[in-house]
Amino acid sequence: MKNKFYITTPIYYVNASPHIGHSYTSIAADTLARHNRQKLGAGSVRFLTGTDEHGQKIQKAADDSKLKPQEFVDRVVVQFKELWSRLNISYDDFIRTTEPRHISTVQKALEILYAKEVSGKKVVYSSEYVGWYCTPCETFWTETQIEGQLCPDCKRPVEKISEINYFFRISIYQEWLINYINKNPGFIRPESRCEEVLSFLEMNQLSDLCISRPRERLSWGIPLPFSTGHVTYVWFDALLNYISAVGSFDENGVYNSEWWNHDVEVVHLIGKDILRQHAVYWPIMLKALDIRLPDTVFAHGWWLIDDSKMSKSIGNVISPLEMVDKYGIDVYRYFLLRDVPFGLDGNFSEDAIIKRFNSDLANDLGNLVFRTLNMVEKYFSGAIPEIPLLKNSISKSIKAKVESLPQKTSKSLLAPDFDFGAAMNAVWEVISMSNKYVEEIKPWNLAKEKKTEELKEFISILIMVIRSVQKEIAPFMPHTADLIGQQLGSNTISKGMPLFPRIQAKE
């Protein structure tokens, strides 16, 4: 385990308002950032998010809105920042690709690659491009990759284009990348995505990547430093945000950063739809620039509606803010990370949220905290008893579970697998065990029989559980952890307040 941790989300494309997919990645990254701050200290963790603000889709969306591109992106960025604030996303930096620090990094990277040769071949060269272009995906496709003049990814019509552009000779790095992935099994996760990338690389010859667009067709982009008639392809521009936010190139073309070196664990969380850009283009870009690669690129699954991807055209897009308004910030955060394994697709339903709410949060966690604090107030006038010498075998068993809990949750949240479900399962095992403990011990009978020492042991163990649970759920549900802390924080505990009042399922 390295002593510093740098985690990123993708920078989100601002041609439309944020949706559940954006919030899923950001909540996962925030949870890992918070967890690592607990372990390593706040100064040893860097959490980056941001917005991708160039490209043809942005230019078109701005034109449709009768705004200049910069005015358009400035408006949408506000929506992203407001959503992250509502969802308690504790990012350390928010990078925008229209910022000077990013533009200068992109142009310097282009200059370095343009001057570079490998085996007598220029790494960046100009050539005529003839192919099929998908505007929604901002991707070129070859004749053999398309069928029926439709984009292989989004299935929308493509347009045939012929123009002079600049190309990044990624083909010369193909064998190197295959070898690197094979030698570093934790680089692309989950395993199924690693196999997907390797299969693609082993069965296809990489085509060199077109990294420019003529200004006459697209003006909204970062100008190429070696061609005034071209701007940078949006994906080449966007991927460099991960290094433009935390460092810079010196006059010799050497990249320097305290957050991008071999002492730092670097993790990218992405959706599976942008895996190829992050697992093929990005590592090759870094290799060509003589910069180390990230430790892990984790491509999570999609949230679906009735097994179909959410789509504005279908009208099945879920608004994160609507869910937060209905059920609360922490319920939404908990549901996304608990209900479906992180690397898999899952069906989103409000019935499933309500079930998790009532079962896990109201019945299990909420009930344990509520009745424990009420018993402290009722039986000990609000003063938490000190832990006595334990005599009850169940007390001893629960204490052992509590003491091993931090290690279990930390192990589950380690790279490269980030098993959020396993971490919460470990927490809920202790919660369930404690609730059963209440039913078995029957503290109300201990109070009637004046068995004060046994009652002290019982209450002190439950308080120990709640304090441990509070700490372990804090990265997942920071607001709830704060509320529990407030109720436990004073010298005298008053009657507990319900954390999660039950709600009725929809008819």
C-alpha positions in Angstrom: 0.0 0.0 0.0 1.4 3.4 -1.0 1.3 6.3 1.3 -0.6 8.7 -1.0 -3.8 8.2 -2.9 -5.0 10.1 -6.1 -8.4 9.3 -7.3 -10.3 10.7 -10.3 -13.7 10.6 -12.0 -13.9 11.2 -15.7 -14.4 14.8 -16.5 -18.1 15.0 -17.5 -19.2 16.2 -20.8 -21.3 19.3 -20.5 -23.5 19.1 -23.5 -26.4 18.2 -21.1 -27.4 18.2 -17.4 -25.9 15.6 -15.1 -27.7 12.2 -14.7 -27.5 9.2 -12.4 -24.5 7.7 -14.2 -22.4 10.8 -13.4 -23.5 10.7 -9.7 -22.7 7.0 -9.5 -19.1 7.5 -10.4 -18.7 10.5 -8.3 -20.2 8.9 -5.2 -18.0 5.9 -5.6 -14.9 8.1 -5.9 -16.0 10.3 -3.0 -16.4 7.2 -0.8 -12.9 5.9 -1.6 -11.5 9.4 -1.1 -13.1 9.7 2.3 -12.1 6.2 3.3 -8.4 6.9 2.4 -8.5 10.2 4.2 -9.4 8.3 7.4 -6.5 5.9 6.9 -3.8 8.1 5.4 -4.8 11.6 6.5 -6.4 14.4 4.5 -3.2 15.7 3.1 -2.3 12.4 1.6 -5.4 12.1 -0.6 -6.3 14.0 -3.8 -9.8 13.7 -5.3 -10.2 15.2 -8.8 -13.4 15.7 -10.8 -14.3 18.2 -13.5 -15.9 18.9 -16.9 -15.0 18.3 -20.5 -16.0 21.5 -22.3 -14.7 21.3 -25.9 -15.9 19.5 -29.1 -18.5 19.4 -31.7 -21.4 18.4 -29.5 -20.7 21.4 -27.2 -20.6 23.7 -30.2 -23.9 22.4 -31.5 -25.6 22.5 -28.1 -24.4 26.1 -27.6 -25.7 27.1 -31.1 -29.1 25.4 -30.3 -29.2 27.4 -27.1 -28.3 30.6 -29.0 -25.2 31.1 -26.7 -21.5 31.3 -27.2 -19.8 28.0 -26.3 -18.0 29.5 -23.3 -21.3 31.0 -22.0 -23.0 27.6 -22.5 -20.4 25.6 -20.7 -20.3 28.1 -17.8 -24.0 27.6 -17.3 -23.9 23.8 -17.3 -20.8 23.6 -15.0 -22.9 25.3 -12.3 -25.4 22.4 -12.5 -22.6 19.9 -12.0 -21.1 21.8 -9.0 -24.6 22.2 -7.4 -25.2 18.5 -7.8 -21.9 17.6 -6.2 -22.6 19.9 -3.3 -26.0 18.3 -2.8 -24.5 14.8 -2.9 -21.8 15.7 -0.4 -19.0 15.1 -3.0 -15.8 16.2 -1.3 -13.5 16.8 -4.3 -10.2 18.5 -3.7 -10.1 20.0 -7.2 -12.5 20.7 -10.1 -10.7 20.9 -13.4 -12.3 22.5 -16.5 -10.7 21.9 -19.9 -11.2 25.6 -20.8 -8.8 26.6 -18.0 -5.4 28.0 -18.9 -3.6 25.3 -16.8 -5.2 22.6 -18.9 -4.8 24.3 -22.3 -1.1 24.8 -21.7 -0.6 21.2 -20.7 -2.4 19.9 -23.8 -0.4 22.1 -26.1 2.9 21.2 -24.4 2.1 17.5 -24.7 1.3 18.0 -28.4 4.6 19.8 -28.9 6.5 17.0 -27.3 4.8 14.3 -29.3 5.1 16.2 -32.6 8.9 16.5 -32.1 9.2 12.8 -31.2 10.3 9.9 -33.4 10.3 6.2 -32.7 12.3 3.9 -35.0 12.7 6.8 -37.5 8.9 7.4 -37.6 7.2 10.6 -36.4 4.9 9.9 -33.5 2.5 12.7 -34.8 2.1 13.2 -38.5 -0.3 14.7 -41.0 -2.3 12.8 -43.5 -5.6 12.7 -45.4 -8.4 11.1 -43.5 -11.2 9.4 -45.2 -13.7 7.7 -42.9 -17.0 7.7 -41.1 -17.6 10.2 -38.3 -20.2 10.0 -35.5 -20.9 13.4 -34.1 -22.7 12.3 -30.9 -19.7 10.0 -30.0 -17.1 12.4 -31.5 -15.5 9.3 -33.0 -14.1 8.3 -36.4 -14.8 4.8 -37.7 -13.2 2.9 -40.6 -15.2 1.2 -43.4 -14.8 -2.2 -41.8 -16.0 -1.0 -38.4 -19.4 0.2 -39.4 -22.5 -1.6 -40.7 -25.3 0.1 -42.5 -23.8 3.5 -42.0 -24.5 3.4 -38.3 -22.1 4.1 -35.4 -21.0 0.8 -33.8 -21.4 2.3 -30.3 -24.5 4.5 -30.3 -26.2 3.1 -33.5 -26.9 6.5 -34.9 -26.1 7.6 -38.4 -22.5 8.4 -39.3 -21.2 10.9 -41.9 -18.5 10.2 -44.5 -15.6 12.7 -44.2 -12.4 13.4 -46.2 -10.0 15.9 -44.8 -6.3 16.6 -43.8 -5.7 15.9 -40.1 -3.0 15.0 -37.7 -2.5 11.5 -36.4 -1.0 10.0 -33.3 0.9 6.8 -34.3 -0.5 4.6 -31.6 0.0 1.5 -33.7 3.7 1.3 -32.8 2.8 0.9 -29.1 0.3 -2.0 -29.5 2.6 -4.9 -28.5 4.0 -2.9 -25.6 0.4 -2.3 -24.3 -0.6 -5.9 -24.6 2.5 -6.9 -22.6 1.9 -4.3 -20.0 -1.7 -5.3 -19.4 -0.6 -9.0 -19.1 2.1 -8.2 -16.6 -0.2 -5.9 -14.5 -3.4 -7.7 -13.9 -4.7 -4.9 -11.5 -4.4 -2.2 -14.2 -7.8 -2.8 -15.8 -10.6 -3.9 -13.6 -12.9 -5.7 -13.2 -11.3 -8.8 -14.8 -14.1 -9.0 -17.4 -13.1 -5.5 -18.7 -9.4 -6.5 -18.8 -10.3 -9.5 -20.9 -12.4 -7.3 -23.2 -9.5 -4.9 -23.8 -7.0 -7.7 -24.4 -9.3 -9.4 -26.8 -9.7 -6.2 -28.8 -6.0 -5.6 -28.9 -5.1 -9.1 -29.8 -7.7 -9.5 -32.6 -7.4 -6.0 -34.2 -4.6 -3.9 -35.6 -4.8 -0.5 -34.0 -5.4 2.3 -36.4 -3.5 5.5 -35.7 -5.6 8.0 -33.8 -6.8 11.2 -35.5 -6.1 13.9 -32.9 -7.2 17.0 -34.7 -10.2 18.6 -36.4 -10.1 21.3 -39.1 -11.0 24.7 -37.6 -13.3 25.3 -40.6 -15.5 22.4 -39.3 -14.9 22.9 -35.6 -13.7 26.1 -34.0 -14.5 25.2 -30.3 -11.3 23.4 -29.2 -7.7 23.8 -28.2 -5.6 25.0 -31.1 -2.8 22.7 -32.2 0.5 24.5 -31.4 2.0 23.4 -34.8 -1.0 24.0 -37.1 -3.2 27.1 -36.9 -5.8 25.5 -39.1 -6.6 22.7 -36.6 -7.9 22.2 -33.1 -7.3 19.2 -30.8 -9.6 16.2 -30.9 -11.7 16.3 -27.8 -10.7 12.9 -26.4 -7.0 13.7 -26.6 -7.6 17.0 -24.9 -9.9 15.5 -22.2 -7.7 12.6 -21.1 -4.8 14.9 -20.3 -6.9 16.5 -17.5 -5.7 13.9 -15.1 -2.1 15.3 -15.3 -2.9 18.9 -16.1 -4.7 19.2 -12.7 -1.7 18.0 -10.6 1.5 19.0 -12.4 3.2 20.4 -15.5 5.9 19.9 -18.0 9.3 21.7 -17.5 11.2 23.3 -20.4 12.8 19.9 -21.2 9.5 18.2 -21.6 9.7 16.3 -18.3 6.4 16.1 -16.4 6.6 16.8 -12.7 3.9 16.2 -10.1 3.8 15.3 -6.4 0.5 13.5 -7.2 1.6 11.5 -10.2 4.8 9.6 -9.3 5.6 6.1 -8.1 4.9 6.9 -4.4 1.2 7.6 -5.2 -1.6 5.1 -5.9 -3.4 6.6 -8.9 -6.9 5.3 -9.6 -9.3 6.3 -12.4 -13.0 5.4 -11.9 -14.9 5.4 -15.2 -18.1 4.0 -16.8 -17.6 1.0 -19.1 -18.7 3.0 -22.1 -15.4 4.9 -22.1 -13.1 2.0 -21.4 -11.3 1.9 -24.7 -10.3 5.6 -24.4 -8.9 5.0 -20.9 -7.4 1.5 -21.4 -5.9 1.9 -24.9 -5.5 5.6 -25.9 -4.6 7.0 -22.4 -1.8 4.5 -21.5 -0.3 4.9 -24.9 -0.3 8.7 -24.6 1.4 8.4 -21.2 4.0 6.0 -22.6 4.8 8.3 -25.5 5.2 11.2 -23.0 7.5 9.2 -20.7 5.0 9.4 -17.8 4.1 6.5 -15.5 0.7 4.8 -16.0 -2.1 4.9 -13.4 -2.3 1.9 -11.0 -5.9 1.0 -11.8 -8.6 1.9 -14.3 -11.9 0.6 -13.0 -14.8 0.5 -15.4 -18.1 0.2 -13.5 -21.4 -1.0 -14.9 -24.5 1.0 -15.9 -27.7 1.6 -14.1 -30.5 0.4 -16.3 -34.3 0.8 -16.5 -36.0 -2.5 -17.3 -32.7 -3.8 -18.6 -32.4 -0.9 -21.0 -29.8 1.9 -20.9 -31.2 5.3 -19.7 -31.8 7.6 -22.7 -33.2 11.0 -23.1 -34.9 10.0 -26.4 -36.7 7.1 -24.6 -37.6 9.3 -21.7 -36.3 7.0 -18.9 -33.5 9.2 -17.5 -33.5 9.4 -13.7 -32.7 12.7 -12.1 -30.3 12.3 -9.1 -31.7 15.4 -7.4 -35.2 14.0 -7.7 -34.1 10.9 -5.8 -32.2 13.0 -3.2 -35.3 15.1 -2.6 -37.5 12.0 -2.2 -35.3 9.8 -0.1 -32.3 11.8 1.2 -28.7 12.2 0.2 -27.3 9.2 2.2 -30.1 6.8 1.2 -29.3 7.5 -2.4 -25.5 7.1 -1.9 -26.0 3.9 0.1 -28.3 2.4 -2.4 -26.1 3.0 -5.4 -23.0 1.4 -3.7 -24.8 -1.4 -1.9 -27.5 -2.8 -4.2 -25.3 -4.0 -7.2 -21.7 -5.1 -7.4 -19.6 -2.2 -8.6 -18.4 -3.7 -11.8 -21.8 -5.0 -13.0 -25.0 -3.5 -14.5 -28.0 -3.1 -12.3 -31.7 -2.2 -12.7 -32.7 1.0 -11.0 -36.1 1.1 -9.3 -37.6 3.2 -6.5 -39.1 0.0 -5.0 -35.6 -1.3 -4.5 -34.6 2.0 -2.8 -37.5 1.8 -0.5 -36.7 -1.8 0.3 -33.1 -0.9 1.2 -34.3 2.1 3.1 -36.8 0.2 5.3 -34.8 -3.0 5.8 -31.1 -1.9 6.1 -31.4 1.7 7.3 -34.7 2.0 9.2 -35.0 -1.5 10.7 -31.3 -2.4 11.2 -29.1 0.7 11.6 -31.7 3.3 12.6 -33.4 1.0 15.1 -30.1 -0.1 16.7 -29.0 3.5 17.3 -32.5 4.7 18.4 -33.2 2.1 21.0 -29.6 2.0 22.3 -29.5 5.7 23.0 -33.0 5.6 24.6 -31.8 2.8 26.9 -28.8 4.9 27.9 -31.1 7.8 28.8 -33.7 5.5 30.5 -31.4 3.2 32.5 -28.4 5.4 33.2 -29.8 9.0 33.0 -28.0 9.6 29.8 -24.5 8.7 31.1 -22.7 6.1 28.9 -21.3 3.4 31.3 -17.7 2.4 31.0 -16.9 -1.0 29.5 -16.6 -3.5 32.4 -14.8 -6.8 32.4 -16.9 -8.8 29.9 -18.5 -11.9 31.1 -21.2 -12.7 28.5 -20.0 -14.8 25.6 -22.1 -12.9 23.1 -20.6 -9.6 24.4 -17.1 -11.1 23.8 -18.1 -12.3 20.3 -19.5 -8.9 19.3 -16.4 -7.1 20.7 -14.2 -9.3 18.6 -16.3 -8.5 15.5 -16.1 -4.8 16.2 -12.3 -4.9 16.6 -11.8 -6.7 13.3 -14.3 -4.5 11.4 -11.9 -1.7 10.3 -9.6 -4.3 8.8 -12.4 -6.0 6.9 -13.8 -2.8 5.5 -10.3 -1.5 4.5 -9.5 -4.8 2.8 -12.8 -4.7 0.8 -12.1 -1.1 -0.4 -8.5 -1.7 -1.5 -7.5 -1.4 -5.1 -8.0 -2.9 -7.6 -11.4 -4.4 -6.8 -13.1 -1.7 -4.6 -15.8 -4.0 -3.2 -18.2 -1.6 -1.7 -20.8 -4.3 -1.1 -18.4 -6.5 0.9 -17.5 -3.5 3.1 -21.1 -2.8 3.9 -21.8 -6.5 4.4 -19.2 -6.6 7.1 -20.7 -3.5 8.8 -24.2 -5.0 8.6 -23.1 -8.3 10.0 -22.1 -6.4 13.2 -25.4 -4.4 13.2 -27.5 -7.6 12.7 -25.6 -9.4 15.4 -26.1 -6.5 17.8 -29.9 -6.3 17.1 -30.2 -10.0 17.9 -28.2 -9.4 21.0 -30.9 -7.0 22.2 -33.6 -9.6 21.6 -31.6 -12.3 23.4 -30.5 -10.3 26.4 -33.8 -8.5 27.0 -32.4 -5.5 28.8 -35.8 -4.5 30.1 -35.7 -7.6 32.2 -32.2 -6.9 33.5 -33.4 -3.5 34.6 -36.4 -4.9 36.4 -34.2 -7.5 38.1 -31.7 -4.7 39.1 -28.8 -6.5 37.4 -26.9 -3.3 36.9 -23.5 -4.8 36.0 -25.0 -7.0 33.3 -26.9 -4.0 32.0 -23.8 -1.9 31.9 -22.0 -4.6 29.9 -24.9 -4.8 27.5 -25.2 -1.1 26.9 -21.4 -0.5 26.7 -21.1 -3.2 24.0 -23.9 -1.6 22.0 -22.3 1.9 22.3 -19.0 0.3 21.1 -20.8 -1.1 18.1 -22.4 2.2 17.2 -19.2 4.1 17.5 -17.4 1.6 15.2 -20.3 1.6 12.7 -20.4 5.4 12.7 -16.7 5.5 11.6 -17.0 2.7 9.0 -20.2 4.2 7.3 -18.8 7.7 7.3 -17.3 7.4 3.8 -20.6 6.0 2.5 -23.1 8.1 4.4 -21.2 11.1 5.8 -24.4 13.0 6.9 -25.7 10.0 8.8 -22.4 9.5 10.5 -22.4 13.1 11.6 -25.9 12.8 13.0 -24.9 9.7 15.0 -21.8 11.5 16.2 -23.8 14.5 17.4 -26.1 12.1 19.4 -23.1 10.4 20.9 -20.8 13.4 21.3 -22.1 15.0 24.5 -21.3 13.8 28.0 -25.0 13.2 28.6 -27.2 11.5 26.0 -30.7 12.6 25.6 -33.5 10.5 24.0 -32.5 9.2 20.5 -34.0 10.6 17.4 -35.0 8.3 14.5 -32.4 8.4 11.7 -34.6 6.8 9.1 -38.4 6.9 9.6 -39.9 4.1 7.6 -41.6 4.9 4.3 -44.4 3.1 2.5 -43.7 1.4 -0.8 -45.6 2.7 -3.8 -48.9 0.9 -4.6 
